[in-house]
Amino acid sequence: MNARTLDLDLARQALASQPFSVYLGARLTAFGDGAATLELDVREELRQQNGFLHGGVLGYAADNALTFAAGTVAGPRLLTAGYTIDYLRPARGEVLRAHAQVVRPGRTRVVCRCDLYTIDAAGDATLCAVAQGAIALTPDVRSQPAGGRLTEIPAGSPNHPPRTSTPVGTEGSAGSRR
């Protein structure tokens, strides 16, 4: 197995190594061929004040499902570059299911889409949110020190042009008007 290959067992090990995923009780139910499905049981402490599943839980599920879907085509060295989520209706049900699939694999990013459903006691699924995200291929992030810092590019170098505008908040003295 090369460094870019994952299977369902290895993907489940990766999920189990995420403390927040363990706390939520998330499970990977499908993984492969450009798609991944993540599920978690809806518990009382995951609801918001009106009794619906909290939007942050849906965001978590979308983020992780998008990244695992990307992992089916790009391997394990991935980080979420960004995602958007649209909540379509309040999330009510017994189980949250996030099904993500690759839309376009690229050299440095993989674009994925995710549909989030709640499953009720009768087994009926209701679409409650959709998400789309870009997942970045990275160097081996496990080799980076925890809490590591980014290297600053020296001012005036070709990759750091000189500042041409005045920084916000330094336009004049306090209380002055223009």
LOLO-69142 format. One record per atom (N, C-alpha, C): atom name; x, y, z; chain; residue number from 1. Coordinates in steps of 0.1 Angstrom, whole numbers, plus 2048, in hexadecimal, padded with zeros to 3 digits. Layout:
residues N
MARMAR  name  east  north   up  chain  resi
MARMAR    CA     X      Y    Z      A   NUM
...
This chain:
residues 178
MARMAR  name  east  north   up  chain  resi
MARMAR     N   808    7F4  800      A     1
MARMAR    CA   800    800  800      A     1
MARMAR     C   809    80C  800      A     1
MARMAR     N   807    816  7F6      A     2
MARMAR    CA   80F    822  7F6      A     2
MARMAR     C   809    82C  7FF      A     2
MARMAR     N   811    837  800      A     3
MARMAR    CA   80D    842  80A      A     3
MARMAR     C   800    849  806      A     3
MARMAR     N   7FC    848  7F9      A     4
MARMAR    CA   7F0    84E  7F4      A     4
MARMAR     C   7E3    845  7F5      A     4
MARMAR     N   7E5    839  7FB      A     5
MARMAR    CA   7DA    82F  7FB      A     5
MARMAR     C   7D4    82E  809      A     5
MARMAR     N   7C7    82F  809      A     6
MARMAR    CA   7C0    82D  816      A     6
MARMAR     C   7B5    823  813      A     6
MARMAR     N   7B1    81B  81D      A     7
MARMAR    CA   7A6    813  81C      A     7
MARMAR     C   79C    816  828      A     7
MARMAR     N   791    80F  828      A     8
MARMAR    CA   787    812  833      A     8
MARMAR     C   78D    810  841      A     8
MARMAR     N   795    805  843      A     9
MARMAR    CA   79B    803  850      A     9
MARMAR     C   7A4    80E  854      A     9
MARMAR     N   7AD    812  84B      A    10
MARMAR    CA   7B6    81D  84F      A    10
MARMAR     C   7AF    82A  851      A    10
MARMAR     N   7A5    82D  849      A    11
MARMAR    CA   79D    839  84A      A    11
MARMAR     C   796    839  858      A    11
MARMAR     N   791    82D  85C      A    12
MARMAR    CA   78A    82D  869      A    12
MARMAR     C   795    82F  874      A    12
MARMAR     N   7A1    82A  872      A    13
MARMAR    CA   7AB    82D  87C      A    13
MARMAR     C   7AE    83C  87D      A    13
MARMAR     N   7AE    843  872      A    14
MARMAR    CA   7B1    851  872      A    14
MARMAR     C   7A5    858  879      A    14
MARMAR     N   799    854  877      A    15
MARMAR    CA   78E    85A  87E      A    15
MARMAR     C   78F    858  88D      A    15
MARMAR     N   793    84C  891      A    16
MARMAR    CA   794    848  89F      A    16
MARMAR     C   79F    850  8A6      A    16
MARMAR     N   7A8    855  89E      A    17
MARMAR    CA   7B3    85D  8A4      A    17
MARMAR     C   7B0    86B  8A6      A    17
MARMAR     N   7A4    86F  8A3      A    18
MARMAR    CA   79F    87D  8A4      A    18
MARMAR     C   796    87E  8B1      A    18
MARMAR     N   79B    884  8BC      A    19
MARMAR    CA   794    884  8C9      A    19
MARMAR     C   786    889  8C7      A    19
MARMAR     N   784    894  8BF      A    20
MARMAR    CA   776    89A  8BE      A    20
MARMAR     C   76D    890  8B7      A    20
MARMAR     N   772    889  8AD      A    21
MARMAR    CA   76A    87F  8A6      A    21
MARMAR     C   766    874  8B0      A    21
MARMAR     N   76F    870  8B8      A    22
MARMAR    CA   76C    866  8C2      A    22
MARMAR     C   761    86B  8CC      A    22
MARMAR     N   763    877  8D0      A    23
MARMAR    CA   759    87D  8D9      A    23
MARMAR     C   74B    87D  8D3      A    23
MARMAR     N   74A    881  8C7      A    24
MARMAR    CA   73D    881  8C0      A    24
MARMAR     C   738    873  8BD      A    24
MARMAR     N   740    869  8BD      A    25
MARMAR    CA   73C    85C  8B9      A    25
MARMAR     C   73B    85A  8AA      A    25
MARMAR     N   743    861  8A3      A    26
MARMAR    CA   742    860  894      A    26
MARMAR     C   747    853  88F      A    26
MARMAR     N   742    84E  884      A    27
MARMAR    CA   746    842  87E      A    27
MARMAR     C   746    843  86F      A    27
MARMAR     N   750    83D  869      A    28
MARMAR    CA   751    83D  85B      A    28
MARMAR     C   74B    831  855      A    28
MARMAR     N   740    832  84E      A    29
MARMAR    CA   738    826  849      A    29
MARMAR     C   73B    823  83B      A    29
MARMAR     N   741    82C  833      A    30
MARMAR    CA   745    829  825      A    30
MARMAR     C   751    831  822      A    30
MARMAR     N   75A    82B  81A      A    31
MARMAR    CA   766    832  816      A    31
MARMAR     C   76C    82C  80A      A    31
MARMAR     N   76D    833  7FF      A    32
MARMAR    CA   773    82E  7F3      A    32
MARMAR     C   76D    833  7E6      A    32
MARMAR     N   774    832  7DB      A    33
MARMAR    CA   76F    836  7CE      A    33
MARMAR     C   76A    845  7CE      A    33
MARMAR     N   771    84D  7D4      A    34
MARMAR    CA   76E    85C  7D4      A    34
MARMAR     C   763    860  7DD      A    34
MARMAR     N   75F    858  7E6      A    35
MARMAR    CA   754    85C  7EF      A    35
MARMAR     C   757    856  7FE      A    35
MARMAR     N   751    85D  807      A    36
MARMAR    CA   751    858  815      A    36
MARMAR     C   744    85C  81C      A    36
MARMAR     N   740    854  826      A    37
MARMAR    CA   734    856  82D      A    37
MARMAR     C   738    855  83C      A    37
MARMAR     N   734    860  843      A    38
MARMAR    CA   737    861  852      A    38
MARMAR     C   729    862  859      A    38
MARMAR     N   728    85B  864      A    39
MARMAR    CA   71B    85B  86B      A    39
MARMAR     C   71E    85D  87A      A    39
MARMAR     N   714    863  881      A    40
MARMAR    CA   714    864  88F      A    40
MARMAR     C   706    864  895      A    40
MARMAR     N   705    85E  8A1      A    41
MARMAR    CA   6F8    85E  8A7      A    41
MARMAR     C   6F5    86C  8AD      A    41
MARMAR     N   6E8    870  8AB      A    42
MARMAR    CA   6E4    87D  8B1      A    42
MARMAR     C   6E1    87B  8C0      A    42
MARMAR     N   6E9    882  8C8      A    43
MARMAR    CA   6E7    882  8D6      A    43
MARMAR     C   6E2    88F  8DB      A    43
MARMAR     N   6DC    88F  8E7      A    44
MARMAR    CA   6D6    89B  8ED      A    44
MARMAR     C   6E0    8A7  8EE      A    44
MARMAR     N   6EC    8A4  8F2      A    45
MARMAR    CA   6F6    8AE  8F4      A    45
MARMAR     C   6FB    8B4  8E7      A    45
MARMAR     N   6F7    8AF  8DC      A    46
MARMAR    CA   6FB    8B4  8CF      A    46
MARMAR     C   6F0    8BD  8C8      A    46
MARMAR     N   6E6    8BF  8D0      A    47
MARMAR    CA   6DB    8C7  8CB      A    47
MARMAR     C   6DC    8D6  8CF      A    47
MARMAR     N   6D6    8DF  8C8      A    48
MARMAR    CA   6D6    8ED  8CC      A    48
MARMAR     C   6C9    8F0  8D4      A    48
MARMAR     N   6C7    8FC  8D7      A    49
MARMAR    CA   6BC    900  8E0      A    49
MARMAR     C   6AE    8FD  8DB      A    49
MARMAR     N   6AC    8FB  8CE      A    50
MARMAR    CA   69F    8F8  8C9      A    50
MARMAR     C   69D    8E9  8C7      A    50
MARMAR     N   6A7    8E1  8CB      A    51
MARMAR    CA   6A6    8D2  8CA      A    51
MARMAR     C   6AB    8CC  8BD      A    51
MARMAR     N   6B0    8D5  8B4      A    52
MARMAR    CA   6B6    8D0  8A7      A    52
MARMAR     C   6C4    8CD  8A9      A    52
MARMAR     N   6CA    8C4  8A1      A    53
MARMAR    CA   6D8    8C2  8A1      A    53
MARMAR     C   6E0    8CF  89E      A    53
MARMAR     N   6E9    8D2  8A6      A    54
MARMAR    CA   6F1    8DE  8A5      A    54
MARMAR     C   6F8    8DF  898      A    54
MARMAR     N   6F8    8EB  891      A    55
MARMAR    CA   6FE    8ED  885      A    55
MARMAR     C   70D    8EA  885      A    55
MARMAR     N   714    8EC  890      A    56
MARMAR    CA   722    8E9  892      A    56
MARMAR     C   725    8DA  890      A    56
MARMAR     N   71B    8D2  894      A    57
MARMAR    CA   71D    8C3  892      A    57
MARMAR     C   71C    8C0  883      A    57
MARMAR     N   712    8C6  87C      A    58
MARMAR    CA   711    8C4  86E      A    58
MARMAR     C   71E    8C9  867      A    58
MARMAR     N   723    8D4  86B      A    59
MARMAR    CA   730    8D9  866      A    59
MARMAR     C   73B    8D0  868      A    59
MARMAR     N   73C    8CA  874      A    60
MARMAR    CA   747    8C0  876      A    60
MARMAR     C   745    8B4  86D      A    60
MARMAR     N   739    8AF  86C      A    61
MARMAR    CA   737    8A3  863      A    61
MARMAR     C   73A    8A6  855      A    61
MARMAR     N   736    8B2  850      A    62
MARMAR    CA   739    8B6  842      A    62
MARMAR     C   748    8B7  840      A    62
MARMAR     N   74F    8BE  849      A    63
MARMAR    CA   75E    8BF  848      A    63
MARMAR     C   765    8B2  848      A    63
MARMAR     N   762    8A9  851      A    64
MARMAR    CA   769    89C  851      A    64
MARMAR     C   765    893  845      A    64
MARMAR     N   758    893  841      A    65
MARMAR    CA   754    88B  836      A    65
MARMAR     C   75B    890  829      A    65
MARMAR     N   75B    89D  827      A    66
MARMAR    CA   762    8A3  81C      A    66
MARMAR     C   771    89E  81B      A    66
MARMAR     N   778    89F  826      A    67
MARMAR    CA   786    89B  827      A    67
MARMAR     C   788    88C  825      A    67
MARMAR     N   77F    884  82B      A    68
MARMAR    CA   781    876  828      A    68
MARMAR     C   77E    872  81A      A    68
MARMAR     N   774    879  813      A    69
MARMAR    CA   771    876  805      A    69
MARMAR     C   77E    87A  7FD      A    69
MARMAR     N   784    885  800      A    70
MARMAR    CA   790    889  7F9      A    70
MARMAR     C   79B    87F  7FB      A    70
MARMAR     N   79C    879  807      A    71
MARMAR    CA   7A6    86F  80A      A    71
MARMAR     C   7A5    862  802      A    71
MARMAR     N   799    860  7FC      A    72
MARMAR    CA   797    854  7F4      A    72
MARMAR     C   79F    855  7E7      A    72
MARMAR     N   7A2    861  7E3      A    73
MARMAR    CA   7A9    864  7D6      A    73
MARMAR     C   7B7    86A  7D8      A    73
MARMAR     N   7B9    870  7E4      A    74
MARMAR    CA   7C6    877  7E5      A    74
MARMAR     C   7CE    872  7F1      A    74
MARMAR     N   7C9    868  7F8      A    75
MARMAR    CA   7D1    863  803      A    75
MARMAR     C   7CF    86B  810      A    75
MARMAR     N   7D7    868  81A      A    76
MARMAR    CA   7D5    86D  828      A    76
MARMAR     C   7DA    87B  82B      A    76
MARMAR     N   7E3    881  823      A    77
MARMAR    CA   7E9    88D  826      A    77
MARMAR     C   7E0    899  821      A    77
MARMAR     N   7D6    89C  829      A    78
MARMAR    CA   7CC    8A6  825      A    78
MARMAR     C   7C8    8AF  831      A    78
MARMAR     N   7C4    8BB  82D      A    79
MARMAR    CA   7BE    8C4  837      A    79
MARMAR     C   7B3    8CC  830      A    79
MARMAR     N   7A9    8CF  837      A    80
MARMAR    CA   79E    8D7  831      A    80
MARMAR     C   7A3    8E5  82E      A    80
MARMAR     N   7A2    8E9  822      A    81
MARMAR    CA   7A5    8F7  81E      A    81
MARMAR     C   79A    900  820      A    81
MARMAR     N   78E    8FB  81F      A    82
MARMAR    CA   782    903  822      A    82
MARMAR     C   775    8FC  81D      A    82
MARMAR     N   76A    8FF  823      A    83
MARMAR    CA   75E    8FA  81E      A    83
MARMAR     C   752    903  821      A    83
MARMAR     N   747    902  81A      A    84
MARMAR    CA   73B    909  81D      A    84
MARMAR     C   730    8FF  81F      A    84
MARMAR     N   727    903  827      A    85
MARMAR    CA   71B    8FA  82B      A    85
MARMAR     C   70F    902  82A      A    85
MARMAR     N   704    8FD  824      A    86
MARMAR    CA   6F7    903  823      A    86
MARMAR     C   6EE    8FA  82B      A    86
MARMAR     N   6E7    8FF  835      A    87
MARMAR    CA   6DD    8F8  83D      A    87
MARMAR     C   6D0    8F9  837      A    87
MARMAR     N   6CA    8EE  833      A    88
MARMAR    CA   6BE    8EE  82B      A    88
MARMAR     C   6B1    8ED  834      A    88
MARMAR     N   6B2    8E6  83F      A    89
MARMAR    CA   6A7    8E5  848      A    89
MARMAR     C   6AD    8E0  856      A    89
MARMAR     N   6A5    8E2  861      A    90
MARMAR    CA   6AA    8DE  86E      A    90
MARMAR     C   6AD    8CF  86E      A    90
MARMAR     N   6B8    8CB  874      A    91
MARMAR    CA   6BC    8BD  874      A    91
MARMAR     C   6B5    8B6  880      A    91
MARMAR     N   6AC    8AD  87D      A    92
MARMAR    CA   6A5    8A5  887      A    92
MARMAR     C   6A7    897  883      A    92
MARMAR     N   6A9    88E  88C      A    93
MARMAR    CA   6AA    880  889      A    93
MARMAR     C   6B3    879  894      A    93
MARMAR     N   6B5    86C  891      A    94
MARMAR    CA   6BD    863  89A      A    94
MARMAR     C   6CC    863  896      A    94
MARMAR     N   6CE    864  889      A    95
MARMAR    CA   6DC    862  884      A    95
MARMAR     C   6DF    86E  87A      A    95
MARMAR     N   6EB    873  87A      A    96
MARMAR    CA   6EF    87C  870      A    96
MARMAR     C   6F8    875  867      A    96
MARMAR     N   6F6    876  85A      A    97
MARMAR    CA   6FE    86F  850      A    97
MARMAR     C   703    87A  846      A    97
MARMAR     N   711    87A  845      A    98
MARMAR    CA   717    884  83B      A    98
MARMAR     C   71E    87B  830      A    98
MARMAR     N   719    87D  824      A    99
MARMAR    CA   71E    875  819      A    99
MARMAR     C   725    87F  80F      A    99
MARMAR     N   732    87E  80E      A   100
MARMAR    CA   73A    887  806      A   100
MARMAR     C   740    87F  7FA      A   100
MARMAR     N   741    887  7EF      A   101
MARMAR    CA   748    881  7E3      A   101
MARMAR     C   751    88B  7DC      A   101
MARMAR     N   75B    886  7D6      A   102
MARMAR    CA   764    88E  7CF      A   102
MARMAR     C   75D    894  7C2      A   102
MARMAR     N   75F    8A1  7C0      A   103
MARMAR    CA   75A    8A8  7B4      A   103
MARMAR     C   765    8A9  7AA      A   103
MARMAR     N   771    8AD  7AF      A   104
MARMAR    CA   77C    8AF  7A6      A   104
MARMAR     C   789    8AD  7AE      A   104
MARMAR     N   791    8A2  7AB      A   105
MARMAR    CA   79E    8A1  7B1      A   105
MARMAR     C   7A8    8A9  7AA      A   105
MARMAR     N   7B0    8B1  7B1      A   106
MARMAR    CA   7BB    8B9  7AB      A   106
MARMAR     C   7C8    8B5  7B0      A   106
MARMAR     N   7D3    8BC  7AB      A   107
MARMAR    CA   7E0    8BA  7AF      A   107
MARMAR     C   7E2    8BE  7BE      A   107
MARMAR     N   7DD    8C9  7C2      A   108
MARMAR    CA   7DF    8CF  7CF      A   108
MARMAR     C   7D3    8D0  7D8      A   108
MARMAR     N   7C7    8CF  7D1      A   109
MARMAR    CA   7BA    8CF  7D9      A   109
MARMAR     C   7B0    8C5  7D2      A   109
MARMAR     N   7A7    8C0  7DB      A   110
MARMAR    CA   79D    8B8  7D7      A   110
MARMAR     C   790    8BF  7DB      A   110
MARMAR     N   787    8C1  7D1      A   111
MARMAR    CA   77A    8C7  7D4      A   111
MARMAR     C   770    8BC  7D6      A   111
MARMAR     N   768    8BD  7E1      A   112
MARMAR    CA   75E    8B3  7E4      A   112
MARMAR     C   751    8BA  7E8      A   112
MARMAR     N   746    8B1  7E7      A   113
MARMAR    CA   739    8B6  7EB      A   113
MARMAR     C   734    8AC  7F5      A   113
MARMAR     N   72B    8B1  7FE      A   114
MARMAR    CA   726    8A9  809      A   114
MARMAR     C   717    8AB  80B      A   114
MARMAR     N   70F    8A1  80C      A   115
MARMAR    CA   701    8A2  80F      A   115
MARMAR     C   6FF    89C  81D      A   115
MARMAR     N   6F8    8A4  826      A   116
MARMAR    CA   6F6    8A0  834      A   116
MARMAR     C   6E8    89D  836      A   116
MARMAR     N   6E5    891  83B      A   117
MARMAR    CA   6D8    88C  83D      A   117
MARMAR     C   6D6    889  84C      A   117
MARMAR     N   6CA    88A  851      A   118
MARMAR    CA   6C6    884  85E      A   118
MARMAR     C   6BE    878  85A      A   118
MARMAR     N   6BF    86D  862      A   119
MARMAR    CA   6B8    861  861      A   119
MARMAR     C   6AF    860  86D      A   119
MARMAR     N   6A2    85E  86A      A   120
MARMAR    CA   699    85D  876      A   120
MARMAR     C   697    84E  87A      A   120
MARMAR     N   68F    84C  884      A   121
MARMAR    CA   68E    83F  88A      A   121
MARMAR     C   688    834  880      A   121
MARMAR     N   681    839  876      A   122
MARMAR    CA   67C    830  86C      A   122
MARMAR     C   686    82D  861      A   122
MARMAR     N   691    834  861      A   123
MARMAR    CA   69C    832  857      A   123
MARMAR     C   69A    83B  84B      A   123
MARMAR     N   691    845  84C      A   124
MARMAR    CA   690    84E  841      A   124
MARMAR     C   69A    85A  842      A   124
MARMAR     N   6A0    85D  837      A   125
MARMAR    CA   6AA    867  836      A   125
MARMAR     C   6A4    875  832      A   125
MARMAR     N   6A9    880  838      A   126
MARMAR    CA   6A5    88D  835      A   126
MARMAR     C   6B1    895  832      A   126
MARMAR     N   6B3    89B  827      A   127
MARMAR    CA   6BE    8A4  824      A   127
MARMAR     C   6BC    8B1  82C      A   127
MARMAR     N   6C7    8B4  834      A   128
MARMAR    CA   6C6    8C0  83C      A   128
MARMAR     C   6D0    8CA  839      A   128
MARMAR     N   6DB    8C6  832      A   129
MARMAR    CA   6E6    8D0  82F      A   129
MARMAR     C   6EE    8CB  823      A   129
MARMAR     N   6F5    8D4  81C      A   130
MARMAR    CA   6FE    8D0  812      A   130
MARMAR     C   70B    8D8  814      A   130
MARMAR     N   716    8D3  810      A   131
MARMAR    CA   723    8DA  812      A   131
MARMAR     C   72C    8D7  806      A   131
MARMAR     N   735    8E0  804      A   132
MARMAR    CA   73F    8DE  7FA      A   132
MARMAR     C   74C    8E3  800      A   132
MARMAR     N   757    8DC  7FD      A   133
MARMAR    CA   764    8E0  802      A   133
MARMAR     C   770    8DD  7F9      A   133
MARMAR     N   77B    8E4  7FD      A   134
MARMAR    CA   787    8E1  7F6      A   134
MARMAR     C   791    8DB  801      A   134
MARMAR     N   797    8D0  7FD      A   135
MARMAR    CA   7A0    8C9  806      A   135
MARMAR     C   7AE    8CA  800      A   135
MARMAR     N   7B7    8CF  808      A   136
MARMAR    CA   7C5    8D1  804      A   136
MARMAR     C   7CE    8C5  806      A   136
MARMAR     N   7D5    8C1  7FC      A   137
MARMAR    CA   7E0    8B7  7FE      A   137
MARMAR     C   7EB    8BE  805      A   137
MARMAR     N   7F1    8B8  80F      A   138
MARMAR    CA   7FB    8BE  817      A   138
MARMAR     C   808    8B5  818      A   138
MARMAR     N   813    8BA  81D      A   139
MARMAR    CA   81E    8B2  820      A   139
MARMAR     C   819    8A9  82C      A   139
MARMAR     N   822    8A0  831      A   140
MARMAR    CA   81E    898  83C      A   140
MARMAR     C   81C    8A0  848      A   140
MARMAR     N   80F    8A4  84C      A   141
MARMAR    CA   80C    8AC  857      A   141
MARMAR     C   80F    8A6  864      A   141
MARMAR     N   811    899  865      A   142
MARMAR    CA   814    893  871      A   142
MARMAR     C   823    895  875      A   142
MARMAR     N   82B    899  86B      A   143
MARMAR    CA   839    89C  86E      A   143
MARMAR     C   83B    8AA  873      A   143
MARMAR     N   831    8B2  873      A   144
MARMAR    CA   832    8C0  878      A   144
MARMAR     C   830    8C0  887      A   144
MARMAR     N   838    8C8  88E      A   145
MARMAR    CA   837    8C8  89C      A   145
MARMAR     C   829    8CE  8A0      A   145
MARMAR     N   823    8C9  8AB      A   146
MARMAR    CA   817    8CE  8B0      A   146
MARMAR     C   819    8DD  8B4      A   146
MARMAR     N   810    8E5  8B0      A   147
MARMAR    CA   811    8F3  8B3      A   147
MARMAR     C   81D    8FA  8AC      A   147
MARMAR     N   821    8F4  8A1      A   148
MARMAR    CA   82C    8FA  899      A   148
MARMAR     C   829    907  894      A   148
MARMAR     N   833    90F  890      A   149
MARMAR    CA   830    91D  88B      A   149
MARMAR     C   833    91D  87C      A   149
MARMAR     N   82C    926  876      A   150
MARMAR    CA   82F    929  868      A   150
MARMAR     C   83C    931  867      A   150
MARMAR     N   844    92F  85D      A   151
MARMAR    CA   850    937  85A      A   151
MARMAR     C   84B    944  854      A   151
MARMAR     N   850    94F  85A      A   152
MARMAR    CA   84C    95C  854      A   152
MARMAR     C   855    960  848      A   152
MARMAR     N   84F    965  83E      A   153
MARMAR    CA   857    969  832      A   153
MARMAR     C   85C    977  835      A   153
MARMAR     N   869    979  833      A   154
MARMAR    CA   86F    986  836      A   154
MARMAR     C   869    991  82E      A   154
MARMAR     N   866    99D  834      A   155
MARMAR    CA   861    9A8  82D      A   155
MARMAR     C   86A    9AD  821      A   155
MARMAR     N   865    9B0  816      A   156
MARMAR    CA   86D    9B5  80B      A   156
MARMAR     C   872    9A9  802      A   156
MARMAR     N   86F    99D  806      A   157
MARMAR    CA   874    992  7FD      A   157
MARMAR     C   86A    991  7F1      A   157
MARMAR     N   86D    98A  7E7      A   158
MARMAR    CA   864    989  7DB      A   158
MARMAR     C   856    983  7DF      A   158
MARMAR     N   856    97B  7E9      A   159
MARMAR    CA   849    975  7ED      A   159
MARMAR     C   842    97D  7F8      A   159
MARMAR     N   847    988  7FB      A   160
MARMAR    CA   841    991  805      A   160
MARMAR     C   843    99F  801      A   160
MARMAR     N   83A    9A5  7F8      A   161
MARMAR    CA   83D    9B2  7F3      A   161
MARMAR     C   83B    9BC  7FE      A   161
MARMAR     N   841    9C8  7FD      A   162
MARMAR    CA   840    9D2  807      A   162
MARMAR     C   831    9D7  808      A   162
MARMAR     N   82D    9DB  814      A   163
MARMAR    CA   820    9E0  817      A   163
MARMAR     C   81D    9ED  80F      A   163
MARMAR     N   812    9EE  809      A   164
MARMAR    CA   80F    9FB  801      A   164
MARMAR     C   804    A03  808      A   164
MARMAR     N   7FE    9FD  812      A   165
MARMAR    CA   7F3    A05  818      A   165
MARMAR     C   7F6    A06  827      A   165
MARMAR     N   7EF    A0F  82E      A   166
MARMAR    CA   7F1    A11  83C      A   166
MARMAR     C   7E9    A07  843      A   166
MARMAR     N   7EF    A00  84D      A   167
MARMAR    CA   7E7    9F6  855      A   167
MARMAR     C   7DB    9FC  85B      A   167
MARMAR     N   7D0    9F4  85D      A   168
MARMAR    CA   7C4    9F9  863      A   168
MARMAR     C   7C6    9FD  871      A   168
MARMAR     N   7C1    A08  875      A   169
MARMAR    CA   7C2    A0D  883      A   169
MARMAR     C   7CE    A17  885      A   169
MARMAR     N   7D6    A19  87A      A   170
MARMAR    CA   7E1    A22  87C      A   170
MARMAR     C   7DF    A2F  873      A   170
MARMAR     N   7D3    A32  86E      A   171
MARMAR    CA   7D0    A3D  865      A   171
MARMAR     C   7D3    A4A  86C      A   171
MARMAR     N   7D2    A4B  879      A   172
MARMAR    CA   7D4    A58  880      A   172
MARMAR     C   7D3    A56  88F      A   172
MARMAR     N   7D3    A61  896      A   173
MARMAR    CA   7D3    A5F  8A5      A   173
MARMAR     C   7C4    A5C  8A9      A   173
MARMAR     N   7C3    A57  8B5      A   174
MARMAR    CA   7B6    A53  8BA      A   174
MARMAR     C   7AD    A5F  8BB      A   174
MARMAR     N   7A1    A5D  8B6      A   175
MARMAR    CA   797    A68  8B6      A   175
MARMAR     C   798    A72  8AB      A   175
MARMAR     N   7A2    A71  8A2      A   176
MARMAR    CA   7A3    A7A  897      A   176
MARMAR     C   799    A76  88C      A   176
MARMAR     N   794    A80  884      A   177
MARMAR    CA   78B    A7E  879      A   177
MARMAR     C   791    A83  86D      A   177
MARMAR     N   78D    A7E  862      A   178
MARMAR    CA   792    A82  855      A   178
MARMAR     C   787    A8A  84E      A   178
